[in-house]
Amino acid sequence: MGLGLIALVFLRLMWLARKDRARSIFTLERETTRARMARAFTGLMVVLSLMLGIYYLSRITPEVIPPPPDIPTPTPMIEFPPTPTPPLLLPTPTPIPTTLPAPTVIIEITPTPAPPPVQGQPANCPSPGVSITQPGDGAVALGVIQINGAAMIENFDYYKFEFRAPGGDWNFIERHNTPVMGGVLGSWNSDTVPPGQYEFRLMVVDKIGNYPNPCVIRLAVQ
């Protein structure tokens, strides 16, 4: 049962990597997704090999080495002299103690409200047409977060989201082909990465391939 769940996890990782590869635009992104697919496929093969080995041991080994036959142990017969029957005795009445029910103690537990998530500070975006208004810089990310802001430049072609650990390489999240003057730009499921500090950025590209400075914010994934 446990190996089957692990195999499903590797299948999901392969599906996510394939999906990200289909969305990839740059060569580095495609190489990263290809490496993720290779690792997931290798893990799936190892889990399948373990499952086949366990099945072989559970099915084949009992037939090769049969269990030893059960040999009954003889039980010696010992004859005891007859026990004399004692005379009947009248039962002694036993007093029934009177017990009082224990008092019921009711304890009220007041739940402690969870602290609200940190919203962060307004992002310092260099271009008004490439801005993120929600979440703020330094905000706490829990699960799927909504990205609000603006993605509108001259000769607009598309905009995309990327993330990375501080000092690492940027990883592609998703791309949109419709400009946004101010509103919902998209979303990001932060559960797909381990907890920690990350940088998240919005890039808007024109039809020639040029783009202004991206808008970058810091997020604390929990």
C-alpha positions as CSV (number, residue, x, y, z in Angstrom):
1,M,0.0,0.0,0.0
2,G,2.8,2.4,0.9
3,L,4.8,1.7,-2.3
4,G,1.6,2.3,-4.3
5,L,1.2,5.7,-2.8
6,I,4.9,6.5,-3.5
7,A,4.4,5.4,-7.1
8,L,1.4,7.8,-7.4
9,V,3.5,10.6,-6.1
10,F,6.2,10.0,-8.7
11,L,3.5,9.8,-11.4
12,R,2.2,13.2,-10.3
13,L,5.7,14.7,-10.3
14,M,6.2,13.4,-13.9
15,W,2.8,15.0,-14.9
16,L,3.7,18.3,-13.3
17,A,7.1,18.4,-15.0
18,R,5.6,17.5,-18.4
19,K,3.0,20.3,-17.9
20,D,5.7,22.8,-17.0
21,R,7.8,21.7,-20.0
22,A,4.9,22.4,-22.3
23,R,4.6,25.9,-20.9
24,S,8.4,26.5,-21.0
25,I,9.7,29.2,-23.4
26,F,13.4,29.3,-22.7
27,T,15.9,26.5,-23.1
28,L,17.0,26.6,-19.4
29,E,13.4,26.1,-18.3
30,R,13.0,23.1,-20.6
31,E,16.3,21.6,-19.3
32,T,15.1,22.0,-15.7
33,T,11.7,20.3,-16.5
34,R,13.5,17.5,-18.4
35,A,15.7,16.8,-15.4
36,R,12.7,16.7,-13.1
37,M,10.9,14.2,-15.4
38,A,14.1,12.0,-15.5
39,R,14.3,12.0,-11.6
40,A,10.6,11.2,-11.3
41,F,10.8,8.4,-13.9
42,T,13.9,6.9,-12.1
43,G,12.1,6.9,-8.7
44,L,9.0,5.3,-10.3
45,M,11.1,2.5,-11.8
46,V,12.8,1.9,-8.4
47,V,9.3,1.7,-6.6
48,L,8.0,-0.7,-9.3
49,S,11.1,-2.9,-8.9
50,L,10.5,-3.1,-5.1
51,M,6.9,-4.0,-5.7
52,L,7.8,-6.8,-8.1
53,G,10.4,-8.1,-5.6
54,I,8.0,-8.1,-2.7
55,Y,5.4,-9.9,-4.9
56,Y,8.0,-12.5,-6.0
57,L,9.0,-13.2,-2.4
58,S,5.4,-13.5,-1.1
59,R,4.3,-15.8,-3.9
60,I,7.3,-17.9,-5.0
61,T,9.3,-18.4,-1.7
62,P,6.6,-20.4,0.1
63,E,6.5,-22.9,-2.8
64,V,10.3,-23.3,-3.0
65,I,10.8,-23.8,0.8
66,P,7.6,-25.5,2.2
67,P,7.0,-25.1,5.9
68,P,7.9,-28.1,8.2
69,P,5.1,-30.5,9.0
70,D,3.4,-30.2,12.4
71,I,4.3,-33.2,14.6
72,P,1.8,-33.7,17.4
73,T,3.3,-34.0,20.9
74,P,1.9,-37.0,22.8
75,T,0.3,-36.1,26.1
76,P,0.8,-38.6,28.9
77,M,-2.3,-39.8,30.7
78,I,-2.1,-39.4,34.5
79,E,-4.8,-40.9,36.7
80,F,-5.7,-39.1,39.9
81,P,-7.6,-40.6,42.8
82,P,-11.2,-39.5,43.1
83,T,-11.8,-36.3,45.0
84,P,-14.3,-36.6,47.8
85,T,-17.3,-34.3,47.5
86,P,-17.5,-31.7,50.3
87,P,-20.8,-31.1,52.1
88,L,-23.0,-28.3,50.8
89,L,-22.5,-25.0,52.6
90,L,-25.1,-22.2,52.9
91,P,-23.9,-19.0,51.2
92,T,-23.0,-16.1,53.4
93,P,-24.9,-13.0,52.5
94,T,-22.6,-10.2,51.3
95,P,-23.6,-6.6,52.1
96,I,-24.0,-4.4,49.0
97,P,-22.1,-1.1,49.5
98,T,-23.9,2.1,48.7
99,T,-21.8,4.2,46.3
100,L,-22.5,7.7,45.3
101,P,-22.0,8.8,41.7
102,A,-18.8,10.7,41.1
103,P,-19.4,14.4,40.3
104,T,-19.1,15.4,36.7
105,V,-16.5,18.1,36.0
106,I,-17.0,20.2,32.9
107,I,-13.9,22.0,31.6
108,E,-14.4,24.7,29.0
109,I,-11.5,25.2,26.6
110,T,-11.4,28.5,24.8
111,P,-9.7,28.1,21.4
112,T,-6.8,30.5,20.8
113,P,-7.4,32.3,17.5
114,A,-4.7,31.9,14.9
115,P,-2.7,35.0,14.1
116,P,-3.7,36.7,10.8
117,P,-1.2,36.1,7.9
118,V,1.4,38.8,7.2
119,Q,0.3,41.0,4.3
120,G,3.7,42.6,3.7
121,Q,4.7,46.1,2.4
122,P,3.8,47.7,-0.9
123,A,6.1,46.4,-3.7
124,N,8.7,48.7,-5.1
125,C,8.1,48.2,-8.8
126,P,10.1,50.3,-11.2
127,S,7.4,50.5,-13.9
128,P,3.7,51.4,-13.3
129,G,2.8,49.0,-16.2
130,V,4.6,46.1,-14.5
131,S,3.4,46.1,-10.9
132,I,2.2,43.8,-8.1
133,T,-0.3,45.2,-5.6
134,Q,-1.1,42.0,-3.8
135,P,0.5,40.2,-2.1
136,G,2.9,42.8,-0.6
137,D,6.7,42.5,-0.3
138,G,7.5,40.2,2.6
139,A,4.0,38.6,2.8
140,V,3.3,35.1,4.1
141,A,2.2,32.7,1.4
142,L,-0.2,29.8,2.4
143,G,-1.6,27.5,-0.3
144,V,-2.9,29.2,-3.5
145,I,-2.3,33.0,-3.4
146,Q,-3.9,35.5,-5.8
147,I,-1.7,37.9,-7.7
148,N,-3.1,41.4,-8.3
149,G,-1.5,44.2,-10.2
150,A,-1.0,45.6,-13.7
151,A,0.6,44.1,-16.8
152,M,0.3,46.7,-19.6
153,I,3.2,48.1,-21.8
154,E,3.4,49.5,-25.3
155,N,3.3,46.8,-28.1
156,F,2.2,44.2,-25.4
157,D,2.7,40.5,-26.2
158,Y,2.5,38.5,-22.9
159,Y,3.4,38.4,-19.2
160,K,4.6,35.6,-17.0
161,F,5.3,34.7,-13.4
162,E,8.6,33.2,-12.1
163,F,10.0,32.3,-8.7
164,R,13.4,31.3,-7.1
165,A,15.1,30.7,-3.9
166,P,17.4,33.7,-3.0
167,G,20.5,33.5,-5.3
168,G,19.1,30.6,-7.3
169,D,17.8,30.3,-10.9
170,W,14.4,31.6,-11.9
171,N,11.6,28.9,-12.4
172,F,8.7,29.4,-14.7
173,I,5.2,29.3,-13.2
174,E,2.6,30.4,-15.9
175,R,2.1,32.8,-18.8
176,H,-0.8,35.0,-19.9
177,N,-1.4,36.6,-23.3
178,T,-4.0,39.3,-22.2
179,P,-2.9,42.6,-20.8
180,V,-4.3,43.7,-17.4
181,M,-4.7,47.4,-16.6
182,G,-5.3,46.7,-12.9
183,G,-6.8,43.7,-11.3
184,V,-6.3,39.9,-11.0
185,L,-3.2,38.8,-12.9
186,G,-3.3,35.1,-11.9
187,S,-2.5,32.8,-9.0
188,W,0.3,30.6,-7.6
189,N,0.0,27.4,-5.5
190,S,2.8,27.8,-3.0
191,D,2.3,24.3,-1.7
192,T,4.3,23.1,-4.7
193,V,7.6,24.3,-3.0
194,P,9.1,23.5,0.4
195,P,8.6,26.2,3.1
196,G,11.1,29.0,3.1
197,Q,12.0,32.4,1.7
198,Y,11.4,32.9,-2.1
199,E,11.5,35.7,-4.6
200,F,8.5,36.1,-7.0
201,R,8.6,38.3,-10.1
202,L,6.3,39.6,-12.8
203,M,7.7,40.0,-16.3
204,V,5.9,41.8,-19.2
205,V,7.3,41.2,-22.7
206,D,6.5,43.1,-25.9
207,K,6.2,41.7,-29.5
208,I,9.9,42.3,-30.2
209,G,11.0,40.4,-27.2
210,N,12.0,43.4,-25.1
211,Y,10.7,43.9,-21.5
212,P,11.1,46.6,-18.8
213,N,12.5,45.8,-15.4
214,P,10.4,43.1,-13.7
215,C,8.5,43.7,-10.5
216,V,10.1,41.5,-7.8
217,I,8.7,40.7,-4.3
218,R,9.8,38.5,-1.4
219,L,7.4,35.8,-0.1
220,A,7.7,33.6,3.0
221,V,6.1,30.2,2.1
222,Q,4.7,28.2,5.1
